Amino acid sequence: MIIARNLVELRKSKKYTQQDLAEILQYSDKAISKWEKGDSLPDIEVLYQICNLYGVTLDFLTHEGSIEDKKEYIIPKYEIRNKAIITFLFIIAIWTLGVAAFVAINIYSNKVMWPIFVWCVPLSATLLIYFNLKWGKRLFNVFIFTAMLWGYIAGVFLQILYSAKINIWPIFLVGIPIEIAIILWAFLKHD
């Protein structure tokens, strides 16, 4: 019941309805209602998502008291900012390696290999998926998976086209059913 009361208090403090929270977490509003009544508990992964959403630790949910009484369990805003900065530093590292590879190939083989930059897009998306699963909101995964899918397909297409001069445009057709699966996956609701 402590967790249930805390879930209600956090939701109301952000002025979310149960439906709003259900859409954010991609669960049904009935599931949210059950959690808030204490009839059931979300699994630990969902509790972690809820903590990230509200900027609190898991201890916040398991201790009694008002929000003011549990300030020690509220994650400072700078930690959220730091997570974003860490993510972007890793992405910058990928693009820096891409630029370095481009320059090295251009200097040593006198070839201009601009498709290297295309590969930076899906590699960045792969990294974003990792950090988003760890720190972010599940809602963004559909956009990140889409960027990763089409980035890898474009990379393969351009690399083969550029290197072997073979027209393999049908490779993009492979992405269509996968993209449909990604979109449908985004609409799944959990009870």
N, CA, C and O of each residue as an XYZ file, in Angstrom:
764
protein
N       0.821     -1.202      0.000
C       0.000      0.000      0.000
C       0.864      1.265      0.000
O       0.447      2.305     -0.510
N       2.057      1.173      0.568
C       2.941      2.348      0.582
C       3.288      2.743     -0.851
O       3.222      3.918     -1.213
N       3.658      1.757     -1.659
C       4.003      2.041     -3.056
C       2.797      2.615     -3.786
O       2.929      3.561     -4.563
N       1.619      2.045     -3.536
C       0.398      2.526     -4.188
C       0.142      3.994     -3.852
O      -0.146      4.794     -4.742
N       0.246      4.345     -2.578
C       0.031      5.753     -2.174
C       1.066      6.673     -2.818
O       0.740      7.773     -3.263
N       2.304      6.218     -2.861
C       3.356      7.042     -3.454
C       3.162      7.215     -4.962
O       3.440      8.281     -5.511
N       2.687      6.163     -5.626
C       2.419      6.283     -7.055
C       1.331      7.320     -7.325
O       1.432      8.109     -8.265
N       0.297      7.311     -6.498
C      -0.786      8.296     -6.648
C      -0.254      9.701     -6.396
O      -0.544     10.627     -7.154
N       0.530      9.858     -5.323
C       1.048     11.179     -4.977
C       1.956     11.732     -6.079
O       1.865     12.908     -6.430
N       2.822     10.889     -6.615
C       3.714     11.342     -7.685
C       2.930     11.714     -8.940
O       3.201     12.739     -9.566
N       1.964     10.885     -9.304
C       1.165     11.160    -10.506
C       0.421     12.475    -10.361
O       0.395     13.289    -11.284
N      -0.181     12.680     -9.202
C      -0.940     13.919     -8.989
C      -0.021     15.138     -8.904
O      -0.412     16.237     -9.295
N       1.196     14.949     -8.396
C       2.126     16.079     -8.306
C       2.530     16.579     -9.690
O       2.859     17.753     -9.858
N       2.505     15.690    -10.676
C       2.826     16.067    -12.061
C       1.572     16.402    -12.865
O       1.646     16.725    -14.050
N       0.406     16.318    -12.190
C      -0.885     16.624    -12.824
C      -1.184     15.689    -13.994
O      -1.785     16.096    -14.989
N      -0.758     14.429    -13.862
C      -1.082     13.411    -14.854
C      -2.389     12.737    -14.456
O      -2.678     12.571    -13.271
N      -3.162     12.356    -15.441
C      -4.288     11.470    -15.189
C      -3.765     10.042    -15.297
O      -2.643      9.818    -15.751
N      -4.577      9.087    -14.882
C      -4.162      7.696    -15.043
C      -3.980      7.370    -16.522
O      -3.088      6.605    -16.888
N      -4.819      7.947    -17.364
C      -4.713      7.726    -18.809
C      -3.400      8.303    -19.355
O      -2.740      7.680    -20.186
N      -3.027      9.509    -18.876
C      -1.760     10.114    -19.304
C      -0.588      9.192    -18.966
O       0.275      8.933    -19.805
N      -0.572      8.706    -17.730
C       0.518      7.836    -17.292
C       0.513      6.524    -18.076
O       1.569      6.002    -18.432
N      -0.675      6.001    -18.339
C      -0.791      4.760    -19.113
C      -0.177      4.933    -20.507
O       0.513      4.040    -20.997
N      -0.428      6.079    -21.141
C       0.131      6.329    -22.471
C       1.643      6.476    -22.421
O       2.346      5.981    -23.303
N       2.143      7.146    -21.405
C       3.588      7.331    -21.283
C       4.291      5.992    -21.083
O       5.314      5.720    -21.711
N       3.732      5.152    -20.200
C       4.359      3.871    -19.878
C       3.964      2.749    -20.835
O       4.521      1.652    -20.791
N       2.985      3.045    -21.706
C       2.450      2.072    -22.659
C       1.833      0.874    -21.932
O       2.088     -0.284    -22.263
N       1.019      1.194    -20.941
C       0.216      0.223    -20.221
C      -1.223      0.697    -20.288
O      -1.495      1.812    -20.733
N      -2.135     -0.141    -19.852
C      -3.537      0.272    -19.838
C      -3.813      1.109    -18.591
O      -3.113      0.992    -17.586
N      -4.840      1.955    -18.669
C      -5.207      2.740    -17.500
C      -5.747      1.837    -16.390
O      -5.707      2.206    -15.216
N      -6.248      0.660    -16.755
C      -6.701     -0.310    -15.751
C      -5.518     -0.815    -14.927
O      -5.630     -0.995    -13.715
N      -4.378     -1.043    -15.595
C      -3.175     -1.480    -14.877
C      -2.717     -0.397    -13.905
O      -2.348     -0.691    -12.768
N      -2.742      0.855    -14.358
C      -2.346      1.972    -13.488
C      -3.272      2.029    -12.280
O      -2.814      2.218    -11.154
N      -4.562      1.868    -12.507
C      -5.550      1.888    -11.432
C      -5.275      0.770    -10.420
O      -5.344      0.997     -9.212
N      -4.964     -0.429    -10.908
C      -4.660     -1.555    -10.014
C      -3.431     -1.262     -9.167
O      -3.400     -1.573     -7.976
N      -2.409     -0.656     -9.790
C      -1.198     -0.318     -9.040
C      -1.513      0.684     -7.937
O      -1.038      0.557     -6.808
N      -2.324      1.684     -8.285
C      -2.609      2.760     -7.323
C      -3.568      2.317     -6.221
O      -3.602      2.924     -5.151
N      -4.338      1.277     -6.468
C      -5.217      0.726     -5.422
C      -4.482     -0.287     -4.560
O      -4.964     -0.666     -3.492
N      -3.330     -0.722     -5.014
C      -2.573     -1.733     -4.284
C      -3.021     -3.144     -4.615
O      -2.641     -4.090     -3.925
N      -3.834     -3.304     -5.673
C      -4.293     -4.639     -6.077
C      -3.177     -5.437     -6.739
O      -3.172     -6.666     -6.679
N      -2.243     -4.750     -7.362
C      -1.084     -5.398     -7.984
C       0.062     -4.398     -8.003
O      -0.121     -3.211     -7.734
N       1.231     -4.896     -8.323
C       2.421     -4.045     -8.407
C       3.033     -4.173     -9.794
O       3.036     -5.257    -10.377
N       3.545     -3.081    -10.317
C       4.282     -3.199    -11.583
C       5.583     -3.958    -11.338
O       6.094     -3.989    -10.219
N       6.112     -4.570    -12.397
C       7.385     -5.273    -12.217
C       8.507     -4.252    -12.024
O       8.309     -3.049    -12.197
N       9.651     -4.742    -11.672
C      10.767     -3.865    -11.303
C      11.203     -2.973    -12.452
O      11.605     -1.831    -12.229
N      11.129     -3.477    -13.683
C      11.499     -2.658    -14.844
C      10.571     -1.449    -14.968
O      11.021     -0.340    -15.257
N       9.290     -1.666    -14.752
C       8.320     -0.572    -14.845
C       8.504      0.389    -13.674
O       8.397      1.603    -13.852
N       8.779     -0.133    -12.488
C       9.056      0.750    -11.349
C      10.265      1.644    -11.651
O      10.287      2.821    -11.292
N      11.259      1.066    -12.311
C      12.443      1.840    -12.699
C      12.068      2.938    -13.694
O      12.552      4.064    -13.587
N      11.200      2.610    -14.670
C      10.732      3.618    -15.628
C       9.966      4.725    -14.904
O      10.131      5.905    -15.213
N       9.139      4.344    -13.954
C       8.361      5.327    -13.196
C       9.302      6.239    -12.410
O       9.114      7.455    -12.374
N      10.307      5.646    -11.785
C      11.289      6.452    -11.039
C      11.996      7.438    -11.963
O      12.187      8.601    -11.605
N      12.387      6.975    -13.155
C      13.027      7.876    -14.118
C      12.079      8.985    -14.555
O      12.486     10.138    -14.695
N      10.820      8.635    -14.768
C       9.825      9.611    -15.206
C       9.662     10.734    -14.182
O       9.596     11.910    -14.541
N       9.598     10.357    -12.904
C       9.361     11.344    -11.859
C      10.640     11.903    -11.243
O      10.587     12.838    -10.444
N      11.786     11.335    -11.608
C      13.050     11.835    -11.071
C      13.254     11.480     -9.606
O      13.760     12.287     -8.826
N      12.853     10.254     -9.235
C      13.027      9.800     -7.859
C      13.732      8.451     -7.874
O      13.834      7.798     -8.913
N      14.218      8.044     -6.697
C      14.822      6.724     -6.571
C      13.750      5.716     -6.181
O      12.633      6.093     -5.826
N      14.090      4.452     -6.247
C      13.163      3.398     -5.836
C      12.851      3.512     -4.341
O      11.756      3.150     -3.909
N      13.787      4.003     -3.565
C      13.545      4.215     -2.131
C      12.368      5.165     -1.901
O      11.616      5.009     -0.940
N      12.217      6.135     -2.776
C      11.096      7.076     -2.654
C       9.778      6.311     -2.660
O       8.888      6.604     -1.861
N       9.647      5.340     -3.549
C       8.394      4.594     -3.676
C       8.138      3.671     -2.497
O       6.984      3.363     -2.196
N       9.182      3.229     -1.832
C       9.017      2.230     -0.762
C       8.971      2.819      0.644
O       8.828      2.078      1.616
N       9.090      4.129      0.766
C       9.057      4.775      2.085
C       7.795      5.618      2.240
O       7.282      6.197      1.282
N       7.315      5.664      3.478
C       6.134      6.475      3.765
C       6.530      7.939      3.905
O       7.692      8.274      4.135
N       5.522      8.804      3.759
C       5.726     10.233      3.929
C       5.367     10.988      2.670
O       5.155     10.409      1.604
N       5.306     12.295      2.826
C       4.968     13.146      1.692
C       6.217     13.384      0.843
O       7.320     12.973      1.202
N       6.017     14.049     -0.279
C       7.140     14.363     -1.160
C       8.181     15.190     -0.411
O       9.384     14.977     -0.563
N       7.709     16.129      0.393
C       8.632     16.988      1.151
C       9.441     16.190      2.171
O      10.597     16.518      2.439
N       8.836     15.136      2.745
C       9.531     14.308      3.732
C      10.614     13.438      3.106
O      11.527     12.991      3.800
N      10.521     13.196      1.804
C      11.427     12.261      1.138
C      12.320     12.950      0.111
O      12.662     12.361     -0.914
N      12.692     14.184      0.382
C      13.525     14.925     -0.579
C      14.861     14.245     -0.848
O      15.434     14.406     -1.925
N      15.350     13.497      0.109
C      16.637     12.809     -0.075
C      16.573     11.751     -1.174
O      17.605     11.323     -1.691
N      15.356     11.330     -1.529
C      15.182     10.306     -2.555
C      14.830     10.893     -3.924
O      14.567     10.157     -4.875
N      14.828     12.202     -4.010
C      14.563     12.855     -5.291
C      15.894     13.057     -6.011
O      16.845     13.589     -5.439
N      15.948     12.633     -7.252
C      17.185     12.726     -8.035
C      17.389     14.182     -8.449
O      16.506     14.789     -9.056
N      18.544     14.733     -8.122
C      18.800     16.127     -8.514
C      18.753     16.287    -10.036
O      19.126     15.377    -10.776
N      18.296     17.444    -10.489
C      18.172     17.701    -11.925
C      19.515     17.600    -12.642
O      19.560     17.241    -13.818
N      20.614     17.914    -11.944
C      21.905     17.835    -12.610
C      22.247     16.393    -12.994
O      22.984     16.178    -13.956
N      21.722     15.391    -12.256
C      21.983     14.002    -12.635
C      21.308     13.671    -13.956
O      21.875     12.961    -14.785
N      20.113     14.177    -14.152
C      19.408     13.959    -15.416
C      20.176     14.628    -16.549
O      20.358     14.045    -17.618
N      20.626     15.865    -16.302
C      21.413     16.591    -17.310
C      22.715     15.856    -17.602
O      23.140     15.772    -18.754
N      23.347     15.324    -16.558
C      24.603     14.599    -16.742
C      24.418     13.359    -17.615
O      25.286     13.034    -18.426
N      23.286     12.663    -17.449
C      23.015     11.490    -18.274
C      22.914     11.890    -19.745
O      23.421     11.189    -20.620
N      22.262     13.012    -20.011
C      22.146     13.493    -21.392
C      23.522     13.877    -21.946
O      23.836     13.573    -23.097
N      24.328     14.533    -21.139
C      25.668     14.930    -21.579
C      26.532     13.709    -21.863
O      27.253     13.680    -22.861
N      26.467     12.697    -20.995
C      27.240     11.469    -21.217
C      26.829     10.818    -22.534
O      27.678     10.392    -23.318
N      25.524     10.745    -22.768
C      25.025     10.161    -24.015
C      25.575     10.912    -25.218
O      26.071     10.292    -26.160
N      25.495     12.235    -25.200
C      25.963     13.021    -26.337
C      27.483     12.970    -26.486
O      27.985     13.067    -27.605
N      28.224     12.822    -25.396
C      29.669     12.668    -25.510
C      30.032     11.376    -26.254
O      30.954     11.361    -27.069
N      29.306     10.310    -25.969
C      29.557      9.056    -26.688
C      29.200      9.194    -28.166
O      29.907      8.667    -29.025
N      28.121      9.890    -28.463
C      27.740     10.098    -29.862
C      28.782     10.946    -30.578
O      29.131     10.672    -31.727
N      29.274     11.970    -29.904
C      30.334     12.802    -30.486
C      31.579     11.949    -30.751
O      32.274     12.160    -31.745
N      31.860     10.995    -29.871
C      33.015     10.110    -30.083
C      32.839      9.292    -31.366
O      33.794      9.111    -32.122
N      31.631      8.803    -31.609
C      31.368      8.049    -32.845
C      31.626      8.924    -34.063
O      32.290      8.499    -35.009
N      31.105     10.143    -34.041
C      31.278     11.041    -35.192
C      32.729     11.494    -35.336
O      33.192     11.710    -36.456
N      33.445     11.639    -34.245
C      34.867     11.989    -34.301
C      35.656     10.859    -34.961
O      36.539     11.104    -35.783
N      35.326      9.613    -34.592
C      35.986      8.471    -35.236
C      35.640      8.413    -36.720
O      36.490      8.070    -37.542
N      34.395      8.747    -37.069
C      33.991      8.793    -38.473
C      34.784      9.826    -39.259
O      35.236      9.561    -40.373
N      34.947     11.002    -38.672
C      35.728     12.064    -39.336
C      37.191     11.637    -39.465
O      37.810     11.845    -40.509
N      37.742     11.042    -38.408
C      39.138     10.598    -38.448
C      39.338      9.529    -39.531
O      40.329      9.559    -40.261
N      38.393      8.586    -39.631
C      38.492      7.551    -40.664
C      38.390      8.169    -42.054
O      39.122      7.780    -42.964
N      37.489      9.127    -42.220
C      37.331      9.815    -43.503
C      38.625     10.514    -43.914
O      39.080     10.387    -45.051
N      39.207     11.251    -42.973
C      40.451     11.985    -43.258
C      41.584     11.012    -43.569
O      42.338     11.218    -44.520
N      41.705      9.946    -42.764
C      42.799      8.982    -42.968
C      42.681      8.303    -44.328
O      43.672      8.181    -45.048
N      41.502      7.868    -44.676
C      41.311      7.209    -45.978
C      41.570      8.189    -47.114
O      42.180      7.832    -48.122
N      41.109      9.411    -46.951
C      41.302     10.432    -47.977
C      42.791     10.730    -48.183
O      43.244     10.894    -49.316
N      43.543     10.798    -47.092
C      44.967     11.125    -47.184
C      45.776      9.945    -47.730
O      46.583     10.114    -48.644
N      45.558      8.751    -47.168
C      46.419      7.615    -47.494
C      46.042      6.889    -48.775
O      46.910      6.289    -49.409
N      44.771      6.922    -49.177
C      44.417      6.201    -50.402
C      43.910      7.139    -51.495
O      43.581      6.708    -52.601
N      43.854      8.414    -51.170
C      43.400      9.434    -52.109
C      41.996      9.143    -52.631
O      41.649      9.525    -53.749
N      41.191      8.463    -51.813
C      39.788      8.205    -52.129
C      38.930      9.048    -51.199
O      39.290      9.275    -50.044
N      37.825      9.496    -51.696
C      36.870     10.214    -50.853
C      35.791      9.208    -50.470
O      34.985      8.802    -51.307
N      35.779      8.813    -49.213
C      34.853      7.785    -48.725
C      33.762      8.416    -47.859
O      33.666      8.121    -46.668
N      32.938      9.286    -48.458
C      31.884      9.944    -47.689
C      30.840      8.991    -47.107
O      30.169      9.380    -46.151
N      30.653      7.742    -47.627
C      29.681      6.846    -46.977
C      30.012      6.528    -45.525
O      29.155      6.050    -44.781
N      31.247      6.790    -45.122
C      31.609      6.586    -43.715
C      30.679      7.387    -42.810
O      30.306      6.917    -41.735
N      30.305      8.578    -43.230
C      29.431      9.414    -42.410
C      28.025      8.819    -42.289
O      27.357      9.003    -41.271
N      27.584      8.117    -43.310
C      26.273      7.462    -43.243
C      26.284      6.403    -42.152
O      25.283      6.228    -41.457
N      27.393      5.693    -41.989
C      27.494      4.666    -40.952
C      27.440      5.259    -39.546
O      27.072      4.563    -38.599
N      27.797      6.517    -39.398
C      27.738      7.149    -38.073
C      26.296      7.262    -37.564
O      26.063      7.249    -36.356
N      25.336      7.370    -38.478
C      23.925      7.507    -38.071
C      23.420      6.243    -37.372
O      22.938      6.345    -36.244
N      23.506      5.054    -37.986
C      22.997      3.876    -37.269
C      23.834      3.508    -36.044
O      23.307      2.974    -35.067
N      25.138      3.792    -36.095
C      25.955      3.528    -34.907
C      25.529      4.434    -33.752
O      25.468      3.998    -32.603
N      25.237      5.690    -34.064
C      24.736      6.610    -33.032
C      23.383      6.145    -32.507
O      23.126      6.218    -31.306
N      22.519      5.668    -33.399
C      21.201      5.177    -32.985
C      21.335      3.940    -32.094
O      20.595      3.792    -31.121
N      22.271      3.060    -32.422
C      22.499      1.877    -31.588
C      22.919      2.291    -30.187
O      22.438      1.736    -29.199
N      23.805      3.255    -30.103
C      24.236      3.769    -28.810
C      23.076      4.429    -28.067
O      22.929      4.253    -26.858
N      22.261      5.183    -28.787
C      21.090      5.815    -28.170
C      20.114      4.781    -27.620
O      19.511      4.994    -26.568
N      19.955      3.664    -28.325
C      19.076      2.612    -27.819
C      19.593      2.107    -26.475
O      18.827      1.930    -25.528
N      20.895      1.878    -26.407
C      21.479      1.407    -25.147
C      21.193      2.389    -24.013
O      20.695      1.992    -22.959
N      21.505      3.666    -24.223
C      21.307      4.649    -23.158
C      19.829      4.900    -22.885
O      19.446      5.141    -21.740
N      19.000      4.846    -23.914
C      17.572      5.057    -23.700
C      16.961      3.902    -22.901
O      16.098      4.124    -22.052
N      17.402      2.685    -23.168
C      16.913      1.556    -22.382
C      17.378      1.651    -20.934
O      16.676      1.229    -20.016
N      18.549      2.200    -20.745
C      19.109      2.318    -19.403
C      18.517      3.494    -18.639
O      18.179      3.354    -17.464
N      18.383      4.656    -19.286
C      18.005      5.881    -18.582
C      16.749      6.554    -19.113
O      16.155      7.374    -18.413
N      16.337      6.236    -20.312
C      15.324      7.044    -20.983
C      13.909      6.534    -20.875
O      13.573      5.729    -20.006
N      13.091      7.024    -21.781
C      11.686      6.680    -21.842
C      11.463      5.716    -22.992
O      11.965      5.918    -24.097
N      10.722      4.691    -22.724
C      10.466      3.645    -23.700
C       9.831      4.197    -24.974
O      10.031      3.648    -26.058
N       9.087      5.253    -24.848
C       8.385      5.860    -25.973
C       9.335      6.248    -27.106
O       8.959      6.163    -28.276
N      10.555      6.670    -26.780
C      11.497      7.129    -27.793
C      12.114      5.986    -28.591
O      12.684      6.213    -29.658
N      12.004      4.747    -28.079
C      12.654      3.619    -28.756
C      12.187      3.435    -30.195
O      12.984      3.071    -31.060
N      10.919      3.678    -30.459
C      10.411      3.482    -31.823
C      11.136      4.400    -32.810
O      11.462      3.975    -33.918
N      11.389      5.635    -32.427
C      12.088      6.574    -33.302
C      13.555      6.193    -33.459
O      14.125      6.306    -34.544
N      14.153      5.744    -32.376
C      15.566      5.370    -32.420
C      15.753      4.098    -33.253
O      16.680      4.015    -34.059
N      14.865      3.096    -33.059
C      14.943      1.875    -33.857
C      14.752      2.181    -35.340
O      15.407      1.578    -36.190
N      13.856      3.117    -35.651
C      13.633      3.503    -37.049
C      14.900      4.107    -37.649
O      15.295      3.744    -38.757
N      15.535      5.020    -36.929
C      16.783      5.625    -37.422
C      17.866      4.570    -37.600
O      18.621      4.601    -38.571
N      17.936      3.639    -36.659
C      18.946      2.587    -36.748
C      18.683      1.690    -37.963
O      19.604      1.394    -38.725
N      17.439      1.259    -38.144
C      17.090      0.374    -39.260
C      17.454      0.998    -40.600
O      18.196      0.405    -41.383
N      16.933      2.198    -40.866
C      17.171      2.824    -42.176
C      18.608      3.279    -42.326
O      19.116      3.346    -43.446
N      19.274      3.594    -41.229
C      20.689      3.951    -41.295
C      21.556      2.779    -41.726
O      22.437      2.928    -42.572
N      21.300      1.600    -41.133
C      22.069      0.415    -41.527
C      21.777      0.019    -42.972
O      22.690     -0.330    -43.719
N      20.513      0.073    -43.362
C      20.178     -0.271    -44.755
C      20.844      0.705    -45.721
O      21.413      0.290    -46.730
N      20.776      2.001    -45.415
C      21.420      3.001    -46.281
C      22.937      2.806    -46.304
O      23.567      2.962    -47.350
N      23.518      2.469    -45.162
C      24.961      2.235    -45.114
C      25.385      1.083    -46.006
O      26.345      1.196    -46.768
N      24.660     -0.033    -45.907
C      24.969     -1.192    -46.757
C      24.783     -0.826    -48.228
O      25.628     -1.133    -49.068
N      23.666     -0.167    -48.523
C      23.375      0.230    -49.903
C      24.481      1.108    -50.472
O      25.006      0.827    -51.550
N      24.830      2.150    -49.765
C      25.837      3.082    -50.271
C      27.222      2.455    -50.334
O      27.990      2.729    -51.256
N      27.542      1.613    -49.356
C      28.858      0.982    -49.355
C      29.014      0.067    -50.563
O      30.041      0.099    -51.241
N      27.998     -0.748    -50.834
C      28.066     -1.657    -51.978
C      28.003     -0.867    -53.287
O      28.759     -1.136    -54.221
N      27.090      0.114    -53.345
C      26.961      0.930    -54.545
C      28.255      1.690    -54.824
O      28.711      1.751    -55.966
N      28.835      2.260    -53.792
C      30.040      3.067    -53.940
C      31.255      2.207    -54.269
O      32.091      2.583    -55.089
N      31.341      1.041    -53.614
C      32.517      0.189    -53.796
C      32.440     -0.667    -55.054
O      33.394     -0.721    -55.830
N      31.306     -1.336    -55.259
C      31.210     -2.311    -56.336
C      30.431     -1.805    -57.542
O      30.373     -2.475    -58.573
N      29.841     -0.644    -57.418
C      29.045     -0.061    -58.505
C      27.888     -0.979    -58.931
O      27.520     -1.029    -60.105
N      27.327     -1.700    -57.957
C      26.180     -2.572    -58.205
C      24.939     -1.864    -57.688
O      24.947     -1.321    -56.584
N      23.882     -1.865    -58.473
C      22.646     -1.226    -58.044
C      21.812     -2.226    -57.246
O      21.229     -3.155    -57.805
N      21.769     -2.024    -55.969
C      21.029     -2.944    -55.104
C      19.903     -2.219    -54.364
O      19.667     -2.485    -53.186
N      19.216     -1.317    -55.040
C      18.159     -0.545    -54.384
C      17.088     -1.410    -53.738
O      16.470     -0.950    -52.778
N      16.821     -2.647    -54.202
C      15.779     -3.446    -53.535
C      16.065     -3.747    -52.067
O      15.177     -4.200    -51.345
N      17.297     -3.499    -51.618
C      17.599     -3.723    -50.203
C      16.683     -2.876    -49.305
O      16.404     -3.250    -48.166
N      16.222     -1.739    -49.826
C      15.329     -0.886    -49.042
C      13.975     -1.561    -48.809
O      13.289     -1.237    -47.840
N      13.590     -2.472    -49.661
C      12.330     -3.195    -49.493
C      12.351     -4.069    -48.240
O      11.307     -4.321    -47.638
N      13.530     -4.526    -47.851
C      13.667     -5.321    -46.629
C      13.245     -4.504    -45.410
O      12.696     -5.050    -44.453
N      13.497     -3.225    -45.446
C      13.189     -2.376    -44.300
C      11.709     -2.131    -44.077
O      11.298     -1.817    -42.960
N      10.899     -2.269    -45.119
C       9.469     -1.948    -44.998
C       8.759     -2.848    -43.991
O       8.108     -2.325    -43.086
N       8.849     -4.179    -44.100
C       8.157     -4.984    -43.082
C       8.749     -4.826    -41.690
O       8.033     -4.918    -40.693
N      10.054     -4.588    -41.620
C      10.677     -4.377    -40.314
C      10.166     -3.073    -39.708
O       9.899     -3.015    -38.508
N      10.027     -2.027    -40.520
C       9.496     -0.753    -40.037
C       8.057     -0.914    -39.556
O       7.682     -0.341    -38.533
N       7.253     -1.679    -40.274
C       5.876     -1.928    -39.848
C       5.874     -2.644    -38.496
O       5.067     -2.322    -37.624
N       6.774     -3.612    -38.320
C       6.883     -4.319    -37.039
C       7.283     -3.367    -35.917
O       6.762     -3.478    -34.807
N       8.195     -2.434    -36.182
C       8.617     -1.460    -35.171
C       7.438     -0.585    -34.757
O       7.231     -0.331    -33.570
N       6.673     -0.129    -35.731
C       5.517      0.729    -35.436
C       4.466     -0.045    -34.639
O       3.928      0.472    -33.660
N       4.172     -1.276    -35.052
C       3.202     -2.074    -34.306
C       3.681     -2.358    -32.886
O       2.886     -2.338    -31.946
N       4.969     -2.620    -32.727
C       5.552     -2.869    -31.408
C       5.341     -1.663    -30.500
O       5.109     -1.814    -29.301
N       5.422     -0.469    -31.074
C       5.248      0.756    -30.280
C       3.836      0.885    -29.726
O       3.626      1.539    -28.705
N       2.870      0.265    -30.394
C       1.482      0.378    -29.960
C       1.061     -0.725    -28.994
O      -0.082     -0.738    -28.539
N       1.962     -1.647    -28.674
C       1.627     -2.687    -27.711
C       1.351     -2.076    -26.346
O       2.079     -1.187    -25.905
N       0.335     -2.532    -25.692
C       0.007     -2.109    -24.325
C       0.245     -3.299    -23.407
O       0.100     -4.453    -23.808
N       0.607     -2.998    -22.187
C       0.833     -4.039    -21.185
C      -0.223     -3.926    -20.101
O      -0.661     -2.828    -19.758
N      -0.626     -5.063    -19.568
C      -1.565     -5.046    -18.432
C      -0.833     -5.169    -17.128
O      -1.459     -5.173    -16.068
